[in-house]
């Protein structure tokens, strides 16, 4: 099984039951979980945490039994900074594509 990093936007689609993206995100996570080990890192944890008032609620939404905790490689942190600059230049849709590509490369 491969490790797959799940982006915070996909998780937020699910936990907020987003009208436009809930079904797609839920299906992709379910499909991926059948053959891979899903996980998050500290940045994703922080991004998702914004929607919660208590850490216990966040932990319930991100159970370790489903979303393992992956270390963040220093190279990935550097690329996240670069992607932040790219987002300013090209817009968020292009950035999301790049993030998805990075997640596949790191898995």
Helices and strands as residue ranges (DSSP letters): E 2-5, H 8-15, H 22-35, E 36-40, H 42-49, H 55-61, E 68-69, H 74-90, H 92-106
